[in-house]
Amino acid sequence: MILFRHGDPTYKGYKEILKSFADSTHFISPQFFFFNFMEMHDPYIKHVGDVNTKIEYAFGYKKLNNRTLNKMKEIYFTQAGKITSIFDAIISKLIDEKQLDNSIVIITSDHGQGFNEKGYVGHGIYNYDEISRIPLFIHIPSSLIKVNQYDKYTNTGLVNLFDFIKDIIANENVSLRKLKSEIVLCESYGIQGDIHLSPKYENRPDFNKIKKKIDIPRKTLFKGNIKLTLNADGTVEEFNGNRYDYRELTDYLSIFNVDKYFKIPENEETSQKYNNKNINGMKYL
């Protein structure tokens, strides 16, 4: 991975990766290629790419003006176009080598990016939809295996991909429906790494209070269209169901051993908040 070549924060090494792949001639035996393209990852603008600067925005100590935010969005979508051209180059190489009909191609991401939709710019702290819902494209040649139609309305966890690929390699009759899960877990772990803010911020009387609220693990469960995000301190970050959905999802948390590390609200008062009502959109507490 190459960052900041020639002072450009949007260039992160894709040309070198593509050249290496273009020079590949080893398509006789089975091959596995893993490409980690960082072109859509921040930073997009140098002065807002520093980790500490992003934390200052997250703490509310600095405000990101609309002009800068819109510029970041513009660059983000430009980078999306660049990624599309990169995928085109890879697919073209497979076609030229007559290998596309003998290849499984998976395009996905490990996270998305927040652009202040809910007061946060970046990723890694919260599990908002802009960060946790990611694209997943799969090409499987019809000559390789017969698959059933994929239900686009189900949730898929990336952890399902491993067994899915193994079954295809074993030439089993695999359904794309195997990718779906009744429950999908998404996790975040607060602020990653050490932060070193300016003393004028770290010495503020509200610094530790804000840090304690932000710098905590979060677990999110998706079931169908229902989403529950629970903070480690027992507060609910997001929820869009009723009291019965709430009880069901908190029961699932024990399956993932979340109850060993998280304070899970189980009392009637908490679940009563969602009694007999379906919230339109997410509820932020």
N, C-alpha and C positions, 0 to 999 in steps of 0.2 A: 504494500500500500504506500502510495506516494502522496504527500500532502504539501500544498502551497508551492508547487513548482512555479518558478518565475513570479512568485508573489500572488498567484491566482488561487483563492480558496476554493474555487469550483472544480479545479483539476485535481483528481485523486488517483491517477495512475491507470485509467482504463486503456490507454493506447498501448502500454507495455503488455497488459494482459491479453489484449486482442492480438497483438503481434505474436506473442508466444503461442496462442491457440492457432493462429493462421499458419505458423511454421510447423505445426504438429502433423506428423505423417503416420502416427501409430494408430491406425484404425482397423487393423487386422484382428487383433485380439480384443476382448472386452475391455473397455476403458471407463474410468470414472473421472469426470471433470467437475470441480467445484469452483465457481467464480463468485467472489465477494466484491461486487462493484459498490463503491462508496460515493458515487457521483451525486446521489440525492440526499446524502447525509449532510448535516450541518458540519462546519460553518459555511454560510453562504456569503457573509460579509465579515471581513476580518475583525472589525471592532466589536461585533456582537458574537463572535465565535468562541471567545474565551469562556472556560467553564465557570470561573468566578463571576464573570459579567452576567452569564445566564442565571446564576443563583441570585444575584442582586435583583434581577427582574422578577424571579420567582418569589423573592421575599417582599417584593413591592417597594424596594428602596429606590429603584430606578424605573422609569416609565419608558416603554418603547413607543416612539411616536409612529403615527400611521404611515408616514412616508417611508420610514425604514422598514416597517412591517410589510407594507405592500411591495417594496423592493425585494424583500426576502421571498415572498410568495411568488413573485414574478420569476426569480431565479430558480425557485423550486420547480415550477412547471417547465421552465426551459430545460432543467436537468432531466425532467421526466422524458422530454423529447429526445434528449441525448441518450438516455437509457434505452429508449425504443430503437434507436439506430444501432446501438450496441447489440441488442438482441437480434436485430436483422442481420448483422454481420455474422453472428454465431450460427444462426439458422442457415444462412447462405453457405457457410462453410460445410455444414452437414449435408446440404443438398448437393454441393459440388463433389463431395466425397461419396455421394450416394449412400449416406448413412442416416438420413432423417427417418426413413421408414424402418430403421433398425435401432432407434434411439428413444429413450424416455427423456423428455425435457420438462423440467420443473422450474417455474419462475415464481419467486415469492420474496418475502422480506421478514426481518425479525421484529420490526416495529414501524410505526408511522411517525408522523410529526405534528405537533401542536403549533398552531399559529394564532394563539390568543383567543381561540374560540370560547374557551372557558377560563380565561385569565392566565393561561400558562403557555409559554413558548418553549418548545423543545420536546424531549422525551425522557423516559427513565425514572420519573418520579410518580406520575399518575397513570391510570389505565383508561383514560378517556377514549372514546371511540376513535377519534382521529389518530390515536397512538396504538391502540390494541387491535383494531380491525385492519387487516392487511390484504393485499391481492394474492391470489393463488391461481396460477395457470399451469395446466398439465397437458402435455402432448404425449399420447401413447399410440403408436402405430397400430392400425387395425389388423395388420398381418401378424403382430406379435401376440396379441391377446384380445379376447372378446370381453368387453366391459359393459355394464349396464348403465343406463342414463343416470346422471348425477342430479340429485335434488338440490337445487341452488338455494333453497330456503333453510338448509341445515347449517349448523356451525361446525367448523373444522379446526382442530388443533394441529399445530405443526408436528407435535409428537407422534401423530398417526402416520406421518409420511414414511417413517423407517420400516414399519411392518408392511405397509402398502407396497413399497419398493421390493422388499424381500419376497413377497408373494408373487409379484410380477416376474422377478428373476427366476423363481421356481416354476414359472409357467403355469401357475394355478389360475382357475377361472375367477378372477378377482372383480368385484364390483366396485365402482367408484364410490358407492355408498359406504364402503368400509372406511372411507376417510372421515365420515361424519361421526360426531359424538353427541350423546344425549346431553352431556355436560362438558363444557370447555373451561379450563382454568387458565387465567392470565395472572401473572405476578409482576410486581415491581418492588424495589427494595430501598426506596428513598434516595438520598443523595449518594452518588457513587464517587468514592475517592475523597480526599481531604479538600476542604475549601479554605481559602485564605482571603477573606474580604478585607477591605480597608478598615483600619481601626475605627474610623468614624461610624462604620456600620456595626462592627462586632461589639463595640462598646455601648451601643444603644440599649436602653433598658428592655426593649421588646425583642431583642435578638434571640435569646434562648427560647422564649415562648413561641416565636414564629418557627424557629428551627425544629423545635419539638413537634410542632404540628405538621411540618412538611417532611421532615427526615424520618419517616417511618415506613415499614413494609406495608404493602397493600395487596389484597387478594381479590380477584374478580371472577365471578362465575357467570357464564352465559348458558341459558337454557331456552332454546327457541328465541323468542324476542325479549325474554326477561333477562335483566342484567342486575347483578348485585355486586357492589364493590365495598369491601369491608377494610377498615384501617386496623392496624395492630392494636391500637388503644381501645378498640371496641366501638368506635364511631362508624357510622355508615356514610360513605362518600357519595355513592350513587345507588339508586334503586328505582325501578319503574314498574313494580308489580303491586299486588295487594298483600294482605296479611298472610294468606295461605301460600302464596309464592315465596314470601319471606321465610316462613317456617320451613318450607321444603328446601330452599337453597341453603339455609343455615345448617340443615341436617346433612346436606351433601358436603359441607365444609369439613365434617369429621372424617369423611372418606379420604380426603387429601391431607389428613393430620393437621389441618389448620388450627383445630381447637387446642392443640398442644402449645401453640405459640401465640395465638390471638385470643383476645377477649371477645367472645362471641355473645352479643346481647340475646338472651333467651327469655327475658321476662315479658309478661303480657303488655306492659306499658310500651315497650319498644315496638312490638308487632302491631299494637293497636293503632299506631300512626298510619298504618296502611290498610285499616279495616274498611272493607266495602268500597274501595275506590281503586281505579286503575289510573295511574298518573300518565298524562300525555307528555311523553318525553322523560328525561331523567330528572330525578329529584336530588338536589344538591343540599346537603346539610352542613 
